[in-house]
Protein backbone atom coordinates (compact mmCIF):
# COMPACT_ATOMS: atom_id res chain seq x y z
CA UNK A 1 0.00 0.00 0.00
CA UNK A 2 1.21 3.51 -0.84
CA UNK A 3 0.43 6.67 1.13
CA UNK A 4 0.65 10.26 -0.13
CA UNK A 5 0.94 13.50 1.82
CA UNK A 6 -0.05 17.04 0.75
CA UNK A 7 -2.59 15.83 -1.82
CA UNK A 8 -6.18 17.05 -1.92
CA UNK A 9 -7.59 13.99 -3.68
CA UNK A 10 -6.52 10.74 -5.35
CA UNK A 11 -8.20 9.58 -8.54
CA UNK A 12 -7.79 6.78 -11.09
CA UNK A 13 -8.47 7.95 -14.64
CA UNK A 14 -10.03 5.99 -17.50
CA UNK A 15 -6.59 4.74 -18.63
CA UNK A 16 -5.78 3.37 -15.20
CA UNK A 17 -3.28 6.10 -14.33
CA UNK A 18 -3.19 7.46 -10.78
CA UNK A 19 -3.89 11.20 -10.56
CA UNK A 20 -2.73 13.12 -7.48
CA UNK A 21 -4.63 16.42 -7.18
CA UNK A 22 -2.44 19.01 -5.41
CA UNK A 23 -2.65 22.73 -4.76
CA UNK A 24 -0.38 23.35 -7.76
CA UNK A 25 -2.21 21.02 -10.16
CA UNK A 26 -2.49 17.32 -10.98
CA UNK A 27 0.43 14.89 -10.87
CA UNK A 28 0.08 11.71 -12.96
CA UNK A 29 1.51 8.30 -12.04
CA UNK A 30 1.35 5.93 -15.01
CA UNK A 31 -0.53 2.63 -14.78
CA UNK A 32 1.96 -0.05 -13.64
CA UNK A 33 3.04 -2.99 -15.79
CA UNK A 34 2.46 -6.26 -13.89
CA UNK A 35 4.05 -9.49 -15.10
CA UNK A 36 5.78 -12.78 -14.29
CA UNK A 37 8.67 -14.50 -16.06
CA UNK A 38 8.14 -18.26 -16.35
CA UNK A 39 10.76 -20.37 -18.18
CA UNK A 40 12.18 -17.20 -19.69
CA UNK A 41 8.81 -16.09 -21.06
CA UNK A 42 7.27 -12.84 -19.83
CA UNK A 43 3.54 -13.14 -19.05
CA UNK A 44 1.46 -10.01 -18.49
CA UNK A 45 -0.88 -10.13 -15.49
CA UNK A 46 -3.98 -7.87 -15.55
CA UNK A 47 -4.15 -5.38 -12.69
CA UNK A 48 -3.62 -1.81 -11.63
CA UNK A 49 -4.22 0.77 -8.93
CA UNK A 50 -7.09 0.62 -6.46
CA UNK A 51 -8.03 3.38 -4.00
CA UNK A 52 -7.90 2.36 -0.33
CA UNK A 53 -8.57 5.66 1.41
CA UNK A 54 -8.45 9.40 1.04
CA UNK A 55 -4.65 9.40 0.69
CA UNK A 56 -3.82 5.71 0.15
CA UNK A 57 -3.66 3.44 -2.87
CA UNK A 58 -2.90 -0.23 -3.37
CA UNK A 59 -2.70 -2.67 -6.30
CA UNK A 60 -5.25 -5.14 -7.60
CA UNK A 61 -3.84 -8.16 -9.42
CA UNK A 62 -5.59 -10.94 -11.33
CA UNK A 63 -4.85 -14.61 -10.66
CA UNK A 64 -1.17 -15.48 -10.99
CA UNK A 65 1.31 -18.25 -10.14
CA UNK A 66 2.11 -17.67 -6.48
CA UNK A 67 5.16 -19.93 -6.74
CA UNK A 68 6.88 -17.47 -9.10
CA UNK A 69 8.01 -13.88 -8.49
CA UNK A 70 5.47 -11.19 -9.37
CA UNK A 71 6.82 -7.93 -10.78
CA UNK A 72 4.87 -4.68 -10.43
CA UNK A 73 6.91 -2.37 -12.60
CA UNK A 74 6.37 1.39 -12.75
CA UNK A 75 6.67 3.01 -16.16
CA UNK A 76 9.92 4.90 -16.74
CA UNK A 77 8.80 8.52 -17.05
CA UNK A 78 12.20 10.00 -17.89
CA UNK A 79 15.84 9.04 -17.68
CA UNK A 80 18.84 11.09 -18.75
CA UNK A 81 22.61 11.28 -18.59
CA UNK A 82 24.01 14.33 -16.81
CA UNK A 83 27.70 14.80 -17.30
CA UNK A 84 30.69 15.51 -19.49
CA UNK A 85 33.71 13.58 -20.71
CA UNK A 86 35.20 12.62 -17.31
CA UNK A 87 34.05 11.35 -13.91
CA UNK A 88 30.80 12.94 -12.69
CA UNK A 89 28.56 11.65 -9.88
CA UNK A 90 25.30 12.68 -8.25
CA UNK A 91 24.83 12.31 -4.48
CA UNK A 92 21.76 14.38 -3.58
CA UNK A 93 18.38 15.14 -5.12
CA UNK A 94 15.30 17.16 -4.11
CA UNK A 95 11.99 17.71 -5.89
CA UNK A 96 9.74 20.75 -5.57
CA UNK A 97 5.96 20.83 -5.54
CA UNK A 98 5.64 21.10 -9.33
CA UNK A 99 8.09 18.29 -10.12
CA UNK A 100 11.32 20.15 -10.87
CA UNK A 101 14.34 18.05 -9.78
CA UNK A 102 17.41 19.60 -8.12
CA UNK A 103 20.59 17.52 -8.19
CA UNK A 104 24.03 17.92 -6.61
CA UNK A 105 27.24 15.92 -6.60
CA UNK A 106 30.68 16.45 -8.10
CA UNK A 107 32.04 16.91 -11.60
CA UNK A 108 35.56 16.26 -12.80
CA UNK A 109 34.54 16.99 -16.39
CA UNK A 110 35.55 20.40 -17.67
CA UNK A 111 32.61 20.25 -20.08
CA UNK A 112 29.88 19.42 -17.56
CA UNK A 113 26.64 20.95 -18.93
CA UNK A 114 26.01 24.46 -17.56
CA UNK A 115 23.50 27.11 -18.55
CA UNK A 116 23.92 30.65 -19.80
CA UNK A 117 24.03 33.12 -16.93
CA UNK A 118 24.70 30.47 -14.28
CA UNK A 119 26.75 31.37 -11.20
CA UNK A 120 29.83 29.43 -12.40
CA UNK A 121 29.90 28.18 -15.98
CA UNK A 122 33.48 26.80 -15.97
CA UNK A 123 35.29 24.37 -13.72
CA UNK A 124 37.31 25.84 -10.89
CA UNK A 125 39.78 22.96 -11.13
CA UNK A 126 39.94 19.46 -9.69
CA UNK A 127 36.59 18.14 -8.47
CA UNK A 128 33.86 20.78 -8.36
CA UNK A 129 30.43 20.46 -6.82
CA UNK A 130 27.55 21.08 -9.20
CA UNK A 131 23.92 22.12 -8.83
CA UNK A 132 21.49 21.33 -11.66
CA UNK A 133 17.75 21.92 -11.98
CA UNK A 134 15.68 19.81 -14.41
CA UNK A 135 12.10 20.56 -15.44
CA UNK A 136 9.27 18.16 -14.48
CA UNK A 137 9.60 16.15 -17.72
CA UNK A 138 13.38 15.85 -17.59
CA UNK A 139 13.57 17.37 -21.06
CA UNK A 140 16.00 19.86 -22.58
CA UNK A 141 16.92 22.56 -21.95
CA UNK A 142 18.10 22.45 -18.35
CA UNK A 143 16.42 25.10 -16.18
CA UNK A 144 19.83 25.92 -14.75
CA UNK A 145 23.12 24.16 -14.11
CA UNK A 146 26.26 25.49 -12.45
CA UNK A 147 29.62 24.41 -11.13
CA UNK A 148 30.16 25.30 -7.47
CA UNK A 149 33.77 25.16 -6.36
CA UNK A 150 37.31 26.44 -6.37
CA UNK A 151 40.63 24.97 -7.44
CA UNK A 152 40.64 22.21 -4.80
CA UNK A 153 38.24 19.31 -4.15
CA UNK A 154 34.58 20.25 -3.67
CA UNK A 155 31.68 17.78 -3.40
CA UNK A 156 27.98 18.37 -2.89
CA UNK A 157 26.27 15.68 -0.80
CA UNK A 158 22.87 17.06 0.21
CA UNK A 159 20.31 19.41 -1.30
CA UNK A 160 16.91 20.80 -0.26
CA UNK A 161 14.49 23.24 -1.87
CA UNK A 162 12.03 25.77 -0.45
CA UNK A 163 8.60 26.86 -1.69
CA UNK A 164 10.12 29.63 -3.81
CA UNK A 165 12.42 27.22 -5.65
CA UNK A 166 15.67 28.22 -3.93
CA UNK A 167 18.16 25.35 -3.54
CA UNK A 168 20.20 24.79 -0.36
CA UNK A 169 23.33 22.67 -0.82
CA UNK A 170 25.81 21.19 1.64
CA UNK A 171 28.98 19.18 1.21
CA UNK A 172 32.72 19.31 1.72
CA UNK A 173 35.54 21.47 0.38
CA UNK A 174 39.31 21.37 0.76
CA UNK A 175 39.73 25.12 0.27
CA UNK A 176 39.33 28.05 -2.13
CA UNK A 177 35.55 27.58 -2.18
CA UNK A 178 33.52 30.61 -3.36
CA UNK A 179 31.99 32.55 -0.46
CA UNK A 180 29.90 35.72 -0.20
CA UNK A 181 30.64 39.02 1.51
CA UNK A 182 29.51 38.98 5.13
CA UNK A 183 29.10 35.20 5.30
CA UNK A 184 29.62 33.36 8.60
CA UNK A 185 33.05 32.09 7.51
CA UNK A 186 34.75 33.42 4.39
CA UNK A 187 38.11 31.57 4.64
CA UNK A 188 39.08 27.89 4.86
CA UNK A 189 39.38 26.71 8.46
CA UNK A 190 42.25 24.29 7.87
CA UNK A 191 42.69 20.54 8.11
CA UNK A 192 41.65 18.28 5.27
CA UNK A 193 38.07 19.41 4.68
CA UNK A 194 35.58 22.07 5.74
CA UNK A 195 31.84 21.74 5.32
CA UNK A 196 30.10 24.25 3.07
CA UNK A 197 26.54 25.56 2.90
CA UNK A 198 25.33 27.45 -0.17
CA UNK A 199 22.00 28.85 -1.33
CA UNK A 200 21.26 29.02 -5.06
CA UNK A 201 18.50 31.53 -5.73
CA UNK A 202 15.90 30.85 -8.37
CA UNK A 203 16.12 34.31 -9.92
CA UNK A 204 15.96 34.37 -13.71
CA UNK A 205 19.23 35.87 -15.00
CA UNK A 206 19.09 38.59 -17.66
CA UNK A 207 19.60 37.29 -21.18
CA UNK A 208 23.18 37.34 -22.46
CA UNK A 209 23.94 39.98 -25.13
CA UNK A 210 23.56 37.54 -28.01
CA UNK A 211 20.03 36.63 -26.83
CA UNK A 212 18.76 40.11 -26.01
CA UNK A 213 16.04 41.66 -28.14
CA UNK A 214 17.23 44.63 -30.22
CA UNK A 215 15.48 48.00 -29.91
CA UNK A 216 11.83 48.03 -30.95
CA UNK A 217 11.35 47.71 -34.69
CA UNK A 218 14.79 46.22 -35.39
CA UNK A 219 15.35 42.58 -36.25
CA UNK A 220 13.42 39.51 -35.18
CA UNK A 221 12.29 39.00 -31.61
CA UNK A 222 9.27 37.74 -29.70
CA UNK A 223 8.68 40.15 -26.84
CA UNK A 224 5.87 41.35 -24.62
CA UNK A 225 5.93 43.77 -21.71
CA UNK A 226 3.49 45.84 -19.75
CA UNK A 227 2.19 47.02 -16.45
CA UNK A 228 -0.84 48.58 -14.92
CA UNK A 229 -4.03 48.09 -12.99
CA UNK A 230 -6.78 45.62 -13.83
CA UNK A 231 -10.02 44.55 -12.15
CA UNK A 232 -10.21 40.90 -11.08
CA UNK A 233 -13.60 40.58 -12.75
CA UNK A 234 -16.20 41.07 -9.99
CA UNK A 235 -16.82 44.79 -10.52
CA UNK A 236 -15.42 45.72 -7.10
CA UNK A 237 -13.29 48.85 -7.39
CA UNK A 238 -11.45 47.79 -4.24
CA UNK A 239 -10.39 44.48 -5.79
CA UNK A 240 -7.99 45.72 -8.45
CA UNK A 241 -4.71 44.01 -9.16
CA UNK A 242 -1.42 45.63 -10.11
CA UNK A 243 0.76 43.73 -12.57
CA UNK A 244 4.03 44.04 -14.42
CA UNK A 245 5.63 41.63 -16.83
CA UNK A 246 8.31 41.23 -19.44
CA UNK A 247 8.79 38.10 -21.50
CA UNK A 248 11.08 37.64 -24.48
CA UNK A 249 12.78 35.12 -26.72
CA UNK A 250 15.01 36.23 -29.56
CA UNK A 251 14.38 33.11 -31.66
CA UNK A 252 12.19 30.06 -31.10
CA UNK A 253 15.12 27.77 -30.27
CA UNK A 254 16.46 29.99 -27.48
CA UNK A 255 15.46 30.14 -23.84
CA UNK A 256 12.53 32.29 -22.73
CA UNK A 257 13.49 35.10 -20.37
CA UNK A 258 11.04 37.02 -18.30
CA UNK A 259 9.37 37.99 -15.08
CA UNK A 260 5.78 38.39 -13.90
CA UNK A 261 4.45 40.05 -10.77
CA UNK A 262 0.81 40.38 -9.75
CA UNK A 263 -0.37 41.84 -6.44
CA UNK A 264 -3.94 42.27 -5.22
CA UNK A 265 -4.34 43.03 -1.49
CA UNK A 266 -8.12 42.68 -1.78
CA UNK A 267 -7.87 38.99 -2.72
CA UNK A 268 -4.61 38.36 -0.81
CA UNK A 269 -2.83 37.54 -4.07
CA UNK A 270 0.91 38.11 -4.20
CA UNK A 271 2.32 36.29 -7.22
CA UNK A 272 5.93 36.17 -8.34
CA UNK A 273 7.01 34.12 -11.35
CA UNK A 274 9.75 31.52 -10.94
CA UNK A 275 10.19 30.20 -14.50
CA UNK A 276 8.61 31.08 -17.84
CA UNK A 277 7.98 27.75 -19.56
CA UNK A 278 6.13 28.64 -22.78
CA UNK A 279 5.51 31.66 -24.99
CA UNK A 280 3.22 32.02 -28.00
CA UNK A 281 2.83 35.36 -29.78
CA UNK A 282 0.18 35.70 -32.45
CA UNK A 283 -0.18 39.18 -33.90
CA UNK A 284 -0.64 41.52 -30.97
CA UNK A 285 -1.53 38.81 -28.42
CA UNK A 286 0.95 36.99 -26.19
CA UNK A 287 0.18 33.86 -24.18
CA UNK A 288 2.78 32.64 -21.72
CA UNK A 289 2.84 30.13 -18.89
CA UNK A 290 5.17 29.24 -16.06
CA UNK A 291 5.67 28.36 -12.44
CA UNK A 292 5.30 30.84 -9.61
CA UNK A 293 4.84 31.44 -5.92
CA UNK A 294 1.70 32.99 -4.44
CA UNK A 295 2.38 34.27 -0.93
CA UNK A 296 5.35 31.88 -0.89
CA UNK A 297 3.34 28.81 -1.94
CA UNK A 298 4.14 27.04 -5.24
CA UNK A 299 1.76 27.64 -8.14
CA UNK A 300 1.59 27.75 -11.92
CA UNK A 301 0.08 30.45 -14.10
CA UNK A 302 -1.27 31.28 -17.54
CA UNK A 303 -1.31 34.85 -18.87
CA UNK A 304 -2.99 36.27 -21.95
CA UNK A 305 -2.02 39.81 -22.89
CA UNK A 306 -3.32 41.82 -25.85
CA UNK A 307 -1.94 45.10 -27.17
CA UNK A 308 -4.95 46.96 -28.58
CA UNK A 309 -3.40 50.31 -29.36
CA UNK A 310 -0.42 52.64 -28.96
CA UNK A 311 -1.86 54.45 -25.93
CA UNK A 312 -2.84 51.38 -23.92
CA UNK A 313 -6.58 52.00 -24.32
CA UNK A 314 -8.33 48.66 -24.69
CA UNK A 315 -5.27 46.59 -23.75
CA UNK A 316 -6.21 43.31 -22.05
CA UNK A 317 -4.46 41.36 -19.31
CA UNK A 318 -5.88 38.12 -17.89
CA UNK A 319 -4.30 35.77 -15.39
CA UNK A 320 -5.19 32.27 -14.18
CA UNK A 321 -3.39 30.83 -11.16
CA UNK A 322 -3.08 27.03 -10.86
CA UNK A 323 -6.05 26.43 -13.15
CA UNK A 324 -8.31 28.70 -11.12
CA UNK A 325 -10.77 31.31 -12.41
CA UNK A 326 -9.49 33.96 -14.79
CA UNK A 327 -8.66 37.33 -13.22
CA UNK A 328 -8.50 40.63 -15.04
CA UNK A 329 -9.69 41.90 -18.39
CA UNK A 330 -9.45 45.34 -19.97
CA UNK A 331 -6.87 47.55 -18.26
CA UNK A 332 -8.14 50.31 -15.98
CA UNK A 333 -4.74 51.98 -16.36
CA UNK A 334 -1.36 51.10 -17.83
CA UNK A 335 -0.09 49.81 -21.14
CA UNK A 336 0.89 46.55 -22.85
CA UNK A 337 3.22 46.22 -25.83
CA UNK A 338 3.47 43.02 -27.88
CA UNK A 339 6.16 42.57 -30.48
CA UNK A 340 5.95 39.44 -32.69
Number of C-alpha atoms within 10 A of each C-alpha: 10 10 11 13 8 11 17 14 15 21 19 19 11 7 8 16 16 23 18 20 16 18 17 20 19 18 16 14 16 18 18 19 15 19 19 19 13 11 6 7 8 10 12 13 18 13 18 20 20 17 17 14 11 13 17 15 19 13 15 12 15 9 9 15 10 8 6 10 12 15 14 16 11 12 11 8 10 9 9 8 5 13 19 14 11 11 13 18 16 19 14 18 19 18 19 18 21 20 14 16 19 26 24 30 27 27 32 21 19 20 14 22 19 21 16 15 15 15 17 17 18 18 22 22 16 17 25 28 31 27 25 21 22 19 19 15 12 17 12 9 12 15 22 21 24 25 28 28 29 20 17 15 22 31 25 29 18 18 23 19 20 15 16 23 27 17 23 18 26 20 22 18 24 21 21 16 22 15 15 9 7 7 8 8 11 13 13 16 12 9 8 10 15 16 15 19 13 16 13 16 13 16 13 18 13 12 18 9 8 8 17 14 18 13 8 10 8 8 9 14 20 20 23 26 20 21 20 18 22 24 22 23 16 10 9 10 11 12 16 22 21 19 19 17 18 17 21 25 21 20 13 11 8 11 19 22 21 24 19 22 17 19 19 19 12 13 12 11 15 17 23 20 25 22 22 24 17 13 20 15 18 12 11 17 21 24 17 20 20 20 21 28 22 21 15 14 16 23 26 25 22 19 20 19 25 26 24 18 13 11 12 20 16 18 24 20 26 20 22 16 23 19 14 12 11 15 18 23 20 20 21 18 14 17 24 28 22 22 19 15
